[in-house]
């Protein structure tokens, strides 16, 4: 089984990962505000998905 090493990725993949990490929090905040104002099923599911993605980045799971 091959282990996933975040820092052994090619430079372009590291850059994409860094950009995704940086952008996740503002998108999560925007989506959370949108979900509070106009809650639909899609918005709630999207907020949960982005939240789990942010937690995964924060805990370095990804």
N, C-alpha and C positions, 0 to 999 in steps of 0.2 A: 504494500500500500504506500503510495507516494504521499509524503507530508506536504502541506501547503505552507510555504514560507513567504510571508508578505514582503520581506525585504530582498528576496532573491528573484523578484519579478523583473521583466524587461523594463527599461526606463519609461516607455510609453504607457505600460500598464500601471506602474507606480504613479505616474502623473494623473491618469484617469481615476485611480483610487483616491488620490489626494483631493482631486476636484470633487468627487462624489462625497467624500467626508466633509469637506468644507461647505458644500451647498445643502446638505441634509438638514441641518438645524434651522436655517431660515425658511426652507420649504415646510418643515414640520410646524413651525410657529404659524405661518400663513394658513396652512391647512387646518390647524387646530382652531384658529379664529373663525375661519370659514365654516367649520363644522359646528361651532357653537352658535353662530348666527343663523345658518340655514342647514339644519341637520337632515341629511338624506342617508340612506343605507350605503350608497357608494362612498359618500364623504367619510362616514365612520370607518368603513373598511380601509379606505385609502389612508386615513390618519393612523390607524393601527399598523398598517404595513410600513408606513414611513417611520413610525415610532419604533417598531422592531428593528428596522434598518439602522436607525440612529443608535439604538442601544448596542447593536452588533458592532458598529464602528467604534463606539465609545469603549466597549470592553475588548476591542481588538480581536473579535471573532472573525472578522473579515479583513 
